Amino acid sequence: MRDSLKRKKPSSVNATPEVADFISKLKKGCCLLAIINNGLDKLKDNMFVGQKIEKKKFPKYYIQKYQINNLHKLNLDSRTRLTYTLVAEESGVAVIVLEVLSHKKYNKRFGYK
């Protein structure tokens, strides 16, 4: 179990424009929307709730597109993953949601078979 130092609320939880657009297009009451919102609520309560990804496993896509230096994964359910990074800002540390992916797309993004 993670120690209490690894439980910290972020200053904010934001999404990339692509993720925000994707979420806004989901129908109210949609199961996927409920799963995503549950994950976002967990992130609002604890920015360390996800699993930290080793730097050597960062997809080049994220490095090139977002210039990340840290990456985390949150399993929303058995089929859906959310990737995020932590970014320093004036008021603290913000969570930036990079993608919401199916397990299959997650495996492809990270080069797993």
C-alpha positions as CSV (number, residue, x, y, z in Angstrom):
1,M,0.0,0.0,0.0
2,R,1.2,3.5,-0.8
3,D,2.3,5.6,2.1
4,S,0.4,8.8,3.0
5,L,2.9,11.0,1.3
6,K,1.7,9.5,-2.0
7,R,-1.8,10.8,-1.5
8,K,-2.2,14.3,-2.6
9,K,-4.9,16.4,-4.2
10,P,-3.8,18.2,-7.4
11,S,-4.4,21.9,-7.8
12,S,-6.5,21.1,-10.9
13,V,-7.5,18.3,-13.2
14,N,-7.5,19.2,-16.9
15,A,-7.7,17.4,-20.2
16,T,-6.0,17.9,-23.5
17,P,-8.4,19.5,-26.1
18,E,-8.8,16.1,-27.8
19,V,-9.8,14.4,-24.5
20,A,-12.2,17.3,-23.6
21,D,-13.8,17.1,-27.1
22,F,-14.1,13.3,-26.8
23,I,-15.8,13.5,-23.4
24,S,-18.1,16.3,-24.5
25,K,-19.4,14.1,-27.3
26,L,-20.4,11.2,-25.0
27,K,-24.1,11.0,-24.4
28,K,-25.4,11.7,-20.9
29,G,-26.0,8.5,-19.0
30,C,-23.4,6.6,-21.2
31,C,-21.5,3.9,-19.3
32,L,-18.2,5.1,-20.7
33,L,-18.9,8.7,-19.5
34,A,-19.7,7.4,-16.0
35,I,-16.5,5.4,-15.9
36,I,-14.4,8.4,-17.1
37,N,-16.1,10.7,-14.5
38,N,-15.4,8.2,-11.8
39,G,-11.7,8.1,-12.8
40,L,-11.6,11.9,-12.9
41,D,-13.1,12.0,-9.4
42,K,-10.3,9.7,-8.2
43,L,-7.7,11.9,-9.8
44,K,-9.2,15.0,-8.1
45,D,-8.9,13.3,-4.8
46,N,-5.4,11.9,-5.3
47,M,-3.0,12.6,-8.2
48,F,-1.0,9.5,-7.4
49,V,-3.9,7.1,-7.7
50,G,-2.6,5.8,-11.1
51,Q,0.4,3.7,-11.8
52,K,3.6,5.5,-12.7
53,I,5.1,4.5,-16.0
54,E,8.9,4.1,-16.3
55,K,10.5,6.7,-18.5
56,K,12.0,4.1,-20.9
57,K,8.4,3.0,-21.6
58,F,7.1,6.4,-22.6
59,P,5.6,6.3,-26.1
60,K,7.4,8.7,-28.4
61,Y,4.0,10.1,-29.4
62,Y,3.6,11.6,-25.9
63,I,7.1,12.9,-25.7
64,Q,6.9,14.6,-29.1
65,K,3.3,15.9,-28.8
66,Y,3.3,16.9,-25.1
67,Q,7.0,17.1,-24.1
68,I,6.2,15.1,-21.0
69,N,8.7,14.2,-18.3
70,N,6.4,11.9,-16.3
71,L,3.5,9.6,-17.2
72,H,0.9,7.8,-15.3
73,K,-1.8,5.3,-16.2
74,L,-5.2,4.8,-14.5
75,N,-7.2,1.7,-15.2
76,L,-10.8,2.9,-15.4
77,D,-12.1,-0.6,-15.8
78,S,-10.9,-3.9,-17.3
79,R,-11.2,-2.4,-20.9
80,T,-10.4,1.3,-20.5
81,R,-7.2,3.2,-19.6
82,L,-6.6,6.8,-18.9
83,T,-3.1,8.3,-19.3
84,Y,-2.0,11.5,-17.6
85,T,0.9,13.6,-16.7
86,L,1.6,15.9,-13.7
87,V,2.6,19.5,-14.4
88,A,3.8,22.2,-12.0
89,E,1.7,25.4,-12.0
90,E,1.6,28.5,-9.7
91,S,-1.0,27.0,-7.4
92,G,0.5,23.6,-7.1
93,V,0.6,20.5,-9.4
94,A,-2.0,19.9,-12.1
95,V,-3.1,16.7,-13.6
96,I,-3.3,16.8,-17.4
97,V,-5.3,13.9,-18.9
98,L,-3.6,13.0,-22.2
99,E,-5.8,10.1,-23.5
100,V,-8.7,7.8,-22.7
101,L,-7.9,4.5,-24.5
102,S,-9.4,1.1,-24.9
103,H,-7.1,-1.6,-23.5
104,K,-6.3,-2.7,-27.1
105,K,-5.4,0.9,-28.2
106,Y,-3.4,1.3,-25.0
107,N,-1.3,-1.8,-25.8
108,K,-0.8,-0.5,-29.4
109,R,0.3,3.0,-28.1
110,F,2.8,1.5,-25.7
111,G,4.1,-1.1,-28.2
112,Y,2.7,-4.2,-26.4
113,K,1.4,-7.1,-28.3
